[in-house]
Amino acid sequence: MKKNIPFAKQFLFKSQMCLCFLLLNLIYVQAAPETTFNVKNFGAKGDSTTLDTQAINNTIEAAAKAGGGTVYFPAGTYLSFSIRLKSHISLYLDQGATILGATPSGDVGYDAPETAINDTFQDFGHSHWHNSLIWGENLEDISILGPGIIHGKGLSRSGPYRAPIGNKAIALKLCRNVILKDFTILYGGHFGILATGVDNLTIDNLKIDTNRDGIDIDCCKNVRVSNCSVNSPWDDGICLKSSFALGFARPTENVTITNCSVSGFDRGTFYNGTYQRNEGHLVPDKEGPTGRIKFGTESNGGFKNITISNCVFEYCRGLALETVDGGLLEDVTISNITMRDIINSPIFLRLGGRMRAPENTPIGALRRINISNINVYNADSRFATLISGIPGMILRMCV
């Protein structure tokens, strides 16, 4: 016969079981490794005047030693020189958080540009990465995320090319599995983003309002650029390149660019929503703002398997596909593009023989280029769509 257990004993038994479960759970939580590292816990002030460089880099080091994790920037303005990324690390910029590029003073400033593997066939900016606000080399599984801002106020858009001057907001070399998502770049120097030899790169939902190049993708493979707005009146917006900066020719391949907009409004006025048009002739050729999507002109390794779709151009230059340094530009599909107030050729295709490349490099080729569904309104009547080659060399495309 089944015995009835008094209610009080049942309650006591269940209470003891719940207490044991809570204790075990508490022990597990305490034993779990830390995965979020708040920069303020490592001494960062975020007050816009205290130099937080060391505190930020100490936070990254701590996260790396723990096996990886998120380096968290709560609301605040973090004045900094060079921030050195590590593998398996995510920087997260919360709403209201700004990483502010400091202005060098005397010998204090950004990391020195490293010795270049090769700087013969491309300019200084493409040949160095360490002289940047945020940089990483030979890393894997890294990301910069969140709705905050990277403001390169103290960066240079040109020279002098020596320490302690910094000239890039984000520079990555020979990395893989990289995600850049949701943040804003203001005044990124020579490059808002320079990615060289980066494989499996995702760039999504960025807002960039800068004073030279927006996004440069150089010698990269398996790249996805989506939902980005790039305003770069003084240089190119989204630019694919294949330079000799790695010391050998490497193509940029397997790239998708979709649902993006590029423009050439006055610096800072895209971000603040005023969309002004008063600086348009400050670019070197005096032909008005740049701000376009472009392939080249650094083109040693060439380009292949590229698709560009559903993009908007406004008050900037048109689409440019160029290979002039020996690389092949092939298997490209461009579709569903709308352009308004274009200040030069809406479509410019160029096979050239500049040959800034090792001796005896053959001239490249453009082939299997498909361009369709392009809508252009109010393009400058002085410029036609141009398809330009070299005598004896064949361009194969469908427009």
Salt bridges, closest charged atoms under 4 A:
GLU61 OE2 - LYS86 NZ 3.40
ASP111 OD2 - ARG84 NE 2.88
GLU114 OE2 - HIS130 NE2 3.99
ASP123 OD1 - HIS126 ND1 2.65
GLU137 OE1 - HIS130 NE2 2.71
GLU137 OE2 - LYS173 NZ 3.60
GLU140 OE2 - HIS88 NE2 3.51
GLU140 OE1 - ARG176 NH2 2.46
ASP141 OD2 - HIS88 ND1 3.37
ASP182 OD1 - LYS181 NZ 3.90
ASP199 OD2 - ARG250 NH2 2.89
ASP204 OD2 - LYS181 NZ 2.65
ASP213 OD2 - LYS241 NZ 3.77
ASP216 OD2 - HIS126 NE2 3.56
ASP216 OD2 - LYS241 NZ 3.00
ASP235 OD2 - ARG212 NE 3.06
ASP236 OD1 - ARG292 NE 2.93
ASP236 OD2 - LYS294 NZ 3.58
GLU253 OE1 - LYS304 NZ 3.71
GLU279 OE2 - ARG267 NH2 2.87
ASP285 OD1 - ARG317 NH2 2.78
GLU287 OE1 - ARG382 NH2 3.40
GLU298 OE1 - LYS241 NZ 3.51
GLU298 OE2 - ARG356 NH2 2.96
GLU314 OE2 - ARG277 NH2 3.81
ASP325 OD2 - ARG354 NH2 2.64
GLU330 OE1 - ARG367 NE 2.67
GLU330 OE1 - ARG368 NH2 3.26
ASP331 OD1 - ARG368 NE 2.45
ASP341 OD2 - ARG277 NH1 3.05
ASP380 OD2 - ARG382 NH2 3.03
